[in-house]
Amino acid sequence: MSEKLQVAVAGIGRMGMRHARHFATLTPRAELIAVCSPVQAELNAAAKEFPGVRTYTDYDLMLSEEETLQAVVVASATTVHAEQAIKAIELGLHVLCEKPISTSPEISQSVVNAYKTSLESHPLQKVICGFSRRFDASYRDAHNRMVTGSIGKPSVFRSQTCDKLDPSGFFVAYAEFSGGIFVDCSIHDIDLALWFFGEDSKIKSVTAVGITAVQPDLRKHNDRDNALGIIEFYGGKIAQLYCSRMMAAGQEDCTEIFGTEGKIAINTQPQLNLVNLYEPSGIRREIPADYYGRFREAFITEANEFTACCLDNTPAPLQLESAVKAVAIGCALQESLITGKKIEFDESGRRVEGSKL
């Protein structure tokens, strides 16, 4: 099929601009035709970078006026992810929604429900949540090795997402809408745990603790800047998560999977490139300054594989239902973090512990 996928990006802030660049210049089978944002300065920047791409301040107007539109990338604020995704889904458009789908399991499920209904009329429609690490070459290699039995039965999973310290106060303001550090920051690690252990894994319990080491104002939003979480699965598997907003050197994201016959480790010694700096104080190497610096190639792969599955009607690279489960786990961890209580589930997924925020 020679046609190009006609794509619009909703939300053209920092992340949205990255998606726009990927679809405009690094995805040969796609064409960026429109962007939208309520912030005029963002639209001005997009118009300058992408001549000929139409700009909108109103999302609904973009959907109604762009008659050739086939796919929407939802990269707006998390609070409108689900709303914008559902509107596009109901029109039969393909959707790539940034993570998380929502900060609520129930709202996240409403996106899945809308998609299932839409498939009755649009059976070729594709909707995915953008869990970028699933498109990373190293994580894919690790997953393939685990699947082929390189480490025996995977039993323990340990993963972290640790951001470089931002003293501007951005994360304090962002915490009002983010859903908390586990829903926003650790959502990638939760998704990876489901991927490596199997998306049908049943959660037995979650527990979490956290501190505000550098940004005490986070507490007014029931959030923390450092937290540890433990997810216990039925069948004898366990995951440990660490999330942080205070790394000094840069982005430190790594994962280890322990099996009965070995271990796989990804990015446990992060590095920006292959340069070592030899200085009077010793030898050092720099690491990526932010998440995108580490996973840029994964985002580009995501754009190309999403485009291919839409044009060729091949299976989506990940299932939307798993994104709902990740949000539910993240919310339970956040609740445990604030209440100090362990939250337990029976094998049907029903809670057997009464803690509430």
VOPAGU-2260 file (C-alpha; in pm, 1 decimal, decimal comma):
REM VOPAGU-2260
SITE   aa  ch    i         X         Y         Z
SITE  MET   A    0       0,0       0,0       0,0
SITE  SER   A    1     156,2     330,7    -110,3
SITE  GLU   A    2     -67,3     581,1      69,7
SITE  LYS   A    3      62,6     779,2     363,9
SITE  LEU   A    4    -117,7     780,2     695,7
SITE  GLN   A    5    -268,4    1125,0     753,8
SITE  VAL   A    6    -182,0    1219,5    1112,5
SITE  ALA   A    7    -273,5    1499,6    1352,8
SITE  VAL   A    8    -113,0    1565,9    1690,5
SITE  ALA   A    9    -326,4    1686,8    1979,9
SITE  GLY   A   10    -118,7    1879,1    2231,0
SITE  ILE   A   11     188,9    2039,3    2082,1
SITE  GLY   A   12     391,5    2105,1    2395,5
SITE  ARG   A   13     727,8    1940,9    2454,1
SITE  MET   A   14     612,6    1581,6    2407,0
SITE  GLY   A   15     366,5    1666,5    2132,1
SITE  MET   A   16     635,6    1846,0    1932,0
SITE  ARG   A   17     851,8    1537,0    1953,3
SITE  HIS   A   18     570,6    1321,0    1817,9
SITE  ALA   A   19     503,8    1577,9    1545,5
SITE  ARG   A   20     869,6    1570,5    1436,4
SITE  HIS   A   21     870,2    1191,6    1428,6
SITE  PHE   A   22     560,9    1167,4    1209,5
SITE  ALA   A   23     660,8    1464,9     991,6
SITE  THR   A   24    1023,0    1373,6     920,7
SITE  LEU   A   25    1113,3    1028,7    1054,4
SITE  THR   A   26     814,1     814,2     954,8
SITE  PRO   A   27     822,8     774,8     573,7
SITE  ARG   A   28     473,2     625,7     551,1
SITE  ALA   A   29     305,6     904,8     748,8
SITE  GLU   A   30     219,1    1267,2     678,9
SITE  LEU   A   31     160,5    1525,1     951,1
SITE  ILE   A   32    -133,7    1738,6     838,9
SITE  ALA   A   33    -255,3    1918,4    1154,1
SITE  VAL   A   34    -175,5    2002,7    1514,6
SITE  CYS   A   35    -379,8    2155,9    1793,9
SITE  SER   A   36    -315,3    2327,5    2125,2
SITE  PRO   A   37    -496,8    2583,8    2340,2
SITE  VAL   A   38    -163,0    2766,7    2369,8
SITE  GLN   A   39    -103,1    2998,3    2075,8
SITE  ALA   A   40     273,5    3014,6    2134,1
SITE  GLU   A   41     292,6    2637,6    2086,0
SITE  LEU   A   42      97,5    2663,1    1761,1
SITE  ASN   A   43     325,3    2941,9    1640,9
SITE  ALA   A   44     629,1    2723,4    1704,8
SITE  ALA   A   45     467,6    2431,5    1520,9
SITE  ALA   A   46     370,5    2649,2    1223,6
SITE  LYS   A   47     728,6    2771,3    1196,1
SITE  GLU   A   48     876,3    2421,4    1212,1
SITE  PHE   A   49     614,8    2249,5     993,6
SITE  PRO   A   50     517,0    2484,1     707,1
SITE  GLY   A   51     184,0    2388,3     553,8
SITE  VAL   A   52      61,2    2195,9     857,6
SITE  ARG   A   53    -271,5    2337,3     973,8
SITE  THR   A   54    -302,0    2460,2    1332,0
SITE  TYR   A   55    -605,6    2462,6    1561,5
SITE  THR   A   56    -679,5    2592,4    1908,6
SITE  ASP   A   57    -990,2    2372,0    1924,2
SITE  TYR   A   58    -957,1    1992,9    1917,5
SITE  ASP   A   59   -1317,5    1929,8    1812,3
SITE  LEU   A   60   -1283,0    2173,0    1523,5
SITE  MET   A   61    -971,6    1994,3    1403,3
SITE  LEU   A   62   -1152,6    1661,1    1404,5
SITE  SER   A   63   -1449,1    1802,3    1212,6
SITE  GLU   A   64   -1255,1    2001,9     951,5
SITE  GLU   A   65    -975,3    1759,6     865,3
SITE  GLU   A   66   -1164,3    1541,6     617,9
SITE  THR   A   67    -862,3    1329,8     520,1
SITE  LEU   A   68    -754,2    1267,7     879,9
SITE  GLN   A   69    -686,0     901,6     960,7
SITE  ALA   A   70    -497,9     899,4    1290,3
SITE  VAL   A   71    -458,8    1115,5    1599,3
SITE  VAL   A   72    -167,2    1123,4    1840,6
SITE  VAL   A   73    -296,6    1236,2    2180,7
SITE  ALA   A   74     -10,3    1411,6    2359,0
SITE  SER   A   75    -212,4    1669,5    2551,4
SITE  ALA   A   76    -227,0    1707,1    2929,1
SITE  THR   A   77    -298,9    1376,5    3103,1
SITE  THR   A   78    -632,5    1511,0    3228,5
SITE  VAL   A   79    -774,8    1513,7    2873,6
SITE  HIS   A   80    -608,9    1200,9    2732,3
SITE  ALA   A   81    -918,8     985,3    2768,1
SITE  GLU   A   82   -1165,0    1249,1    2649,3
SITE  GLN   A   83    -967,1    1327,5    2335,6
SITE  ALA   A   84    -893,9     961,7    2264,3
SITE  ILE   A   85   -1262,4     867,6    2289,0
SITE  LYS   A   86   -1369,5    1148,8    2055,1
SITE  ALA   A   87   -1123,2    1027,1    1792,0
SITE  ILE   A   88   -1215,5     663,0    1847,0
SITE  GLU   A   89   -1585,5     735,0    1799,2
SITE  LEU   A   90   -1504,1     886,0    1459,1
SITE  GLY   A   91   -1327,6     566,0    1356,8
SITE  LEU   A   92    -981,1     722,1    1366,0
SITE  HIS   A   93    -667,2     537,3    1467,8
SITE  VAL   A   94    -526,7     662,1    1800,2
SITE  LEU   A   95    -185,5     662,2    1964,0
SITE  CYS   A   96    -241,4     796,4    2315,8
SITE  GLU   A   97      46,4     901,1    2538,5
SITE  LYS   A   98      72,3     727,0    2871,7
SITE  PRO   A   99    -119,2     702,9    3096,1
SITE  ILE   A  100    -459,4     681,0    2928,0
SITE  SER   A  101    -598,0     846,8    3240,1
SITE  THR   A  102    -517,0     878,0    3609,0
SITE  SER   A  103    -830,5     672,8    3685,4
SITE  PRO   A  104    -880,3     300,4    3614,8
SITE  GLU   A  105   -1250,2     358,5    3549,1
SITE  ILE   A  106   -1190,4     638,8    3298,9
SITE  SER   A  107    -914,7     433,3    3136,9
SITE  GLN   A  108   -1157,5     144,9    3097,9
SITE  SER   A  109   -1404,9     380,0    2928,3
SITE  VAL   A  110   -1148,6     426,6    2649,5
SITE  VAL   A  111   -1127,1      49,4    2603,4
SITE  ASN   A  112   -1506,7      26,6    2603,6
SITE  ALA   A  113   -1532,1     298,4    2338,6
SITE  TYR   A  114   -1275,7     115,2    2127,0
SITE  LYS   A  115   -1458,7    -217,1    2151,3
SITE  THR   A  116   -1781,9     -49,0    2044,9
SITE  SER   A  117   -1612,3     131,1    1757,9
SITE  LEU   A  118   -1457,5    -191,2    1626,8
SITE  GLU   A  119   -1807,0    -311,7    1539,1
SITE  SER   A  120   -1825,4     -36,8    1275,2
SITE  HIS   A  121   -1453,2      11,4    1210,7
SITE  PRO   A  122   -1294,8    -335,5    1234,7
SITE  LEU   A  123    -957,7    -215,3    1101,0
SITE  GLN   A  124    -917,6      56,2    1365,4
SITE  LYS   A  125    -601,9      57,0    1582,0
SITE  VAL   A  126    -571,9     217,0    1926,6
SITE  ILE   A  127    -259,7     189,9    2142,5
SITE  CYS   A  128    -110,3     351,7    2450,5
SITE  GLY   A  129     242,8     481,6    2402,2
SITE  PHE   A  130     453,5     272,8    2636,9
SITE  SER   A  131     778,9     367,5    2469,3
SITE  ARG   A  132    1009,8     117,2    2636,9
SITE  ARG   A  133     832,4    -168,3    2459,6
SITE  PHE   A  134     977,2     -24,1    2137,3
SITE  ASP   A  135    1332,6       7,0    2269,8
SITE  ALA   A  136    1581,5    -228,7    2104,2
SITE  SER   A  137    1749,5    -327,8    2431,7
SITE  TYR   A  138    1424,6    -402,6    2612,6
SITE  ARG   A  139    1301,2    -602,1    2314,6
SITE  ASP   A  140    1621,7    -802,9    2308,5
SITE  ALA   A  141    1588,9    -871,0    2681,2
SITE  HIS   A  142    1226,1    -978,1    2641,0
SITE  ASN   A  143    1311,9   -1210,6    2351,8
SITE  ARG   A  144    1590,2   -1371,2    2554,6
SITE  MET   A  145    1356,1   -1424,7    2847,6
SITE  VAL   A  146    1087,1   -1576,6    2624,6
SITE  THR   A  147    1337,9   -1819,9    2474,3
SITE  GLY   A  148    1434,4   -1940,4    2821,0
SITE  SER   A  149    1773,8   -1777,3    2867,7
SITE  ILE   A  150    1718,3   -1720,2    3240,1
SITE  GLY   A  151    1474,5   -1997,9    3321,8
SITE  LYS   A  152    1148,3   -1896,3    3486,8
SITE  PRO   A  153    1131,7   -1519,0    3553,5
SITE  SER   A  154    1057,2   -1469,3    3920,9
SITE  VAL   A  155    1176,3   -1128,4    4040,8
SITE  PHE   A  156    1150,6    -800,0    3851,3
SITE  ARG   A  157    1327,0    -482,2    3960,1
SITE  SER   A  158    1292,8    -156,5    3768,0
SITE  GLN   A  159    1332,5     216,6    3813,4
SITE  THR   A  160    1246,6     545,1    3648,7
SITE  CYS   A  161    1459,9     822,0    3794,1
SITE  ASP   A  162    1443,1    1175,3    3652,8
SITE  LYS   A  163    1709,9    1439,4    3674,7
SITE  LEU   A  164    1642,1    1696,9    3944,9
SITE  ASP   A  165    1440,5    1991,9    3817,6
SITE  PRO   A  166    1466,0    2274,6    4074,5
SITE  SER   A  167    1213,9    2491,8    3887,3
SITE  GLY   A  168     915,7    2351,9    4078,7
SITE  PHE   A  169     760,9    2201,7    3764,1
SITE  PHE   A  170     684,6    1867,4    3925,3
SITE  VAL   A  171     511,5    2034,1    4220,6
SITE  ALA   A  172     267,4    2210,9    3987,8
SITE  TYR   A  173     237,9    1902,3    3767,8
SITE  ALA   A  174     153,2    1681,2    4066,9
SITE  GLU   A  175    -189,2    1843,6    4093,7
SITE  PHE   A  176    -290,7    1665,0    3772,0
SITE  SER   A  177     -40,5    1379,8    3721,6
SITE  GLY   A  178    -207,4    1118,6    3940,0
SITE  GLY   A  179     105,9    1086,4    4151,1
SITE  ILE   A  180     457,1     957,7    4106,3
SITE  PHE   A  181     353,7     593,6    4058,7
SITE  VAL   A  182      87,0     671,4    3796,7
SITE  ASP   A  183     305,5     918,8    3610,0
SITE  CYS   A  184     666,7     813,1    3664,7
SITE  SER   A  185     649,1     440,5    3744,1
SITE  ILE   A  186     380,3     360,2    3487,4
SITE  HIS   A  187     652,5     249,6    3242,7
SITE  ASP   A  188     799,4       9,1    3499,2
SITE  ILE   A  189     455,5    -128,7    3583,5
SITE  ASP   A  190     391,0    -188,2    3213,9
SITE  LEU   A  191     727,8    -362,0    3181,8
SITE  ALA   A  192     645,4    -589,0    3476,3
SITE  LEU   A  193     323,7    -692,1    3301,6
SITE  TRP   A  194     511,1    -742,9    2973,8
SITE  PHE   A  195     788,2    -957,5    3121,0
SITE  PHE   A  196     567,9   -1152,3    3364,6
SITE  GLY   A  197     273,8   -1179,4    3123,9
SITE  GLU   A  198     -19,4    -943,9    3083,8
SITE  ASP   A  199    -250,5   -1207,0    3232,8
SITE  SER   A  200     -55,1   -1193,6    3561,6
SITE  LYS   A  201    -279,9   -1161,4    3865,9
SITE  ILE   A  202    -196,0    -907,3    4133,3
SITE  LYS   A  203    -195,4   -1039,8    4491,0
SITE  SER   A  204     -90,2    -723,6    4676,5
SITE  VAL   A  205      78,6    -385,8    4649,0
SITE  THR   A  206     258,9    -178,6    4909,3
SITE  ALA   A  207     456,9     144,8    4884,5
SITE  VAL   A  208     650,1     402,0    5083,5
SITE  GLY   A  209     790,2     741,3    4986,9
SITE  ILE   A  210     959,4    1061,4    5098,0
SITE  THR   A  211     988,4    1424,0    4989,5
SITE  ALA   A  212    1363,9    1462,3    4996,8
SITE  VAL   A  213    1394,5    1778,2    4785,0
SITE  GLN   A  214    1040,2    1903,0    4714,1
SITE  PRO   A  215     831,9    1900,3    5034,8
SITE  ASP   A  216     551,2    2096,7    4865,2
SITE  LEU   A  217     459,4    1775,8    4681,0
SITE  ARG   A  218     284,6    1660,6    4997,7
SITE  LYS   A  219       1,7    1907,6    4946,1
SITE  HIS   A  220     -85,8    1706,4    4634,3
SITE  ASN   A  221     -45,3    1370,0    4811,7
SITE  ASP   A  222     273,7    1305,6    4617,8
SITE  ARG   A  223     640,3    1232,1    4685,0
SITE  ASP   A  224     967,9    1284,1    4498,9
SITE  ASN   A  225    1108,9     941,2    4587,4
SITE  ALA   A  226     910,3     621,7    4633,1
SITE  LEU   A  227     949,1     245,3    4648,3
SITE  GLY   A  228     675,3       3,0    4554,8
SITE  ILE   A  229     636,0    -373,5    4574,0
SITE  ILE   A  230     389,5    -566,6    4358,0
SITE  GLU   A  231     322,8    -927,5    4457,7
SITE  PHE   A  232     176,1   -1155,7    4190,9
SITE  TYR   A  233      -6,3   -1483,7    4231,2
SITE  GLY   A  234     210,8   -1772,5    4116,8
SITE  GLY   A  235     524,9   -1673,2    4303,2
SITE  LYS   A  236     645,2   -1357,6    4127,0
SITE  ILE   A  237     734,1   -1018,7    4268,6
SITE  ALA   A  238     824,2    -674,6    4130,4
SITE  GLN   A  239    1011,4    -394,9    4304,2
SITE  LEU   A  240     986,2     -40,4    4165,9
SITE  TYR   A  241    1184,5     272,9    4246,2
SITE  CYS   A  242    1086,1     615,7    4118,4
SITE  SER   A  243    1266,2     942,6    4180,3
SITE  ARG   A  244    1269,6    1307,5    4075,3
SITE  MET   A  245    1611,8    1400,4    4216,9
SITE  MET   A  246    1893,6    1237,1    4020,0
SITE  ALA   A  247    2200,8    1460,3    4000,8
SITE  ALA   A  248    2371,3    1334,0    3684,1
SITE  GLY   A  249    2075,3    1277,2    3454,6
SITE  GLN   A  250    1815,1    1016,7    3364,2
SITE  GLU   A  251    1867,3     677,3    3530,3
SITE  ASP   A  252    1621,2     416,6    3401,6
SITE  CYS   A  253    1715,0      52,4    3435,6
SITE  THR   A  254    1555,4    -288,8    3475,0
SITE  GLU   A  255    1660,0    -632,0    3599,9
SITE  ILE   A  256    1474,5    -959,5    3555,3
SITE  PHE   A  257    1586,5   -1244,2    3780,6
SITE  GLY   A  258    1510,5   -1596,7    3667,1
SITE  THR   A  259    1564,7   -1942,2    3812,5
SITE  GLU   A  260    1870,1   -1986,3    3586,5
SITE  GLY   A  261    2009,4   -1636,6    3545,7
SITE  LYS   A  262    1944,6   -1263,8    3520,8
SITE  ILE   A  263    1892,1   -1006,3    3247,0
SITE  ALA   A  264    1984,0    -642,8    3313,5
SITE  ILE   A  265    1903,3    -344,4    3090,1
SITE  ASN   A  266    2073,4      -5,7    3113,0
SITE  THR   A  267    2221,0     -62,2    3459,9
SITE  GLN   A  268    2519,7     150,1    3354,8
SITE  PRO   A  269    2353,1     435,3    3163,6
SITE  GLN   A  270    2562,2     633,6    2918,2
SITE  LEU   A  271    2499,3     918,4    2677,7
SITE  ASN   A  272    2739,9     778,4    2417,6
SITE  LEU   A  273    3068,9     588,2    2398,0
SITE  VAL   A  274    3284,6     877,4    2520,2
SITE  ASN   A  275    3479,1     849,8    2844,8
SITE  LEU   A  276    3617,8    1169,7    2997,7
SITE  TYR   A  277    3963,3    1139,0    3155,5
SITE  GLU   A  278    4003,5    1416,8    3409,9
SITE  PRO   A  279    4226,9    1492,8    3711,0
SITE  SER   A  280    3953,9    1364,9    3941,5
SITE  GLY   A  281    3916,0    1038,0    3753,3
SITE  ILE   A  282    3735,2     885,0    3455,9
SITE  ARG   A  283    3366,7     950,6    3397,7
SITE  ARG   A  284    3097,8     924,4    3133,8
SITE  GLU   A  285    2791,7    1140,6    3091,1
SITE  ILE   A  286    2436,2    1002,9    3086,1
SITE  PRO   A  287    2120,2    1128,1    2910,1
SITE  ALA   A  288    1971,4    1439,3    3066,5
SITE  ASP   A  289    1609,9    1322,8    3035,7
SITE  TYR   A  290    1383,6    1034,2    2942,0
SITE  TYR   A  291    1365,6    1132,4    2576,5
SITE  GLY   A  292    1745,3    1143,5    2555,8
SITE  ARG   A  293    1752,9     775,6    2644,4
SITE  PHE   A  294    1447,9     657,0    2447,4
SITE  ARG   A  295    1438,3     880,3    2138,0
SITE  GLU   A  296    1489,7     586,9    1901,7
SITE  ALA   A  297    1211,1     394,7    2076,6
SITE  PHE   A  298     967,1     680,1    2012,3
SITE  ILE   A  299    1063,8     682,2    1644,2
SITE  THR   A  300    1013,9     305,1    1622,6
SITE  GLU   A  301     676,7     347,9    1792,3
SITE  ALA   A  302     566,7     602,8    1529,5
SITE  ASN   A  303     671,5     379,1    1241,7
SITE  GLU   A  304     518,5      59,5    1381,3
SITE  PHE   A  305     193,2     236,8    1468,8
SITE  THR   A  306     179,5     372,9    1114,4
SITE  ALA   A  307     248,7      31,5     963,8
SITE  CYS   A  308     -20,4    -146,6    1165,4
SITE  CYS   A  309    -275,5     119,7    1064,2
SITE  LEU   A  310    -192,3     104,8     692,2
SITE  ASP   A  311    -136,4    -269,0     665,1
SITE  ASN   A  312    -395,8    -387,9     916,8
SITE  THR   A  313    -138,3    -588,6    1108,5
SITE  PRO   A  314    -179,1    -656,8    1482,4
SITE  ALA   A  315    -116,2    -360,5    1710,8
SITE  PRO   A  316     223,3    -380,9    1883,6
SITE  LEU   A  317      56,3    -378,8    2227,9
SITE  GLN   A  318    -290,5    -429,0    2369,4
SITE  LEU   A  319    -493,2    -139,1    2509,2
SITE  GLU   A  320    -634,8    -345,6    2796,3
SITE  SER   A  321    -287,4    -376,9    2947,0
SITE  ALA   A  322    -268,6       2,4    2978,3
SITE  VAL   A  323    -580,8      -2,1    3198,2
SITE  LYS   A  324    -427,1    -265,2    3423,7
SITE  ALA   A  325    -109,5     -55,7    3455,3
SITE  VAL   A  326    -312,7     247,5    3566,0
SITE  ALA   A  327    -503,5      37,7    3820,6
SITE  ILE   A  328    -177,4     -90,6    3969,9
SITE  GLY   A  329     -28,0     259,0    3972,7
SITE  CYS   A  330    -331,8     398,4    4153,1
SITE  ALA   A  331    -318,5     119,3    4411,4
SITE  LEU   A  332      50,9     188,7    4472,7
SITE  GLN   A  333     -20,7     559,7    4509,8
SITE  GLU   A  334    -295,3     482,2    4759,6
SITE  SER   A  335     -65,5     257,0    4959,3
SITE  LEU   A  336     199,5     530,1    4952,3
SITE  ILE   A  337     -37,3     783,8    5109,9
SITE  THR   A  338    -226,3     557,9    5352,0
SITE  GLY   A  339      67,4     343,1    5459,2
SITE  LYS   A  340    -145,3      32,4    5413,8
SITE  LYS   A  341     -88,2    -282,8    5213,5
SITE  ILE   A  342    -360,9    -337,2    4954,6
SITE  GLU   A  343    -457,1    -695,0    4874,6
SITE  PHE   A  344    -655,2    -860,2    4595,6
SITE  ASP   A  345    -812,0   -1200,1    4549,7
SITE  GLU   A  346    -742,2   -1408,5    4239,3
SITE  SER   A  347   -1039,4   -1258,2    4057,9
SITE  GLY   A  348    -885,8    -911,8    4095,4
SITE  ARG   A  349   -1128,6    -795,4    4364,9
SITE  ARG   A  350    -986,8    -594,4    4651,9
SITE  VAL   A  351    -989,0    -760,7    4991,3
SITE  GLU   A  352    -848,4    -458,7    5175,9
SITE  GLY   A  353   -1050,4    -149,4    5259,9
SITE  SER   A  354    -792,0     130,4    5246,3
SITE  LYS   A  355    -910,8     443,5    5068,6
SITE  LEU   A  356    -759,1     785,0    5005,3
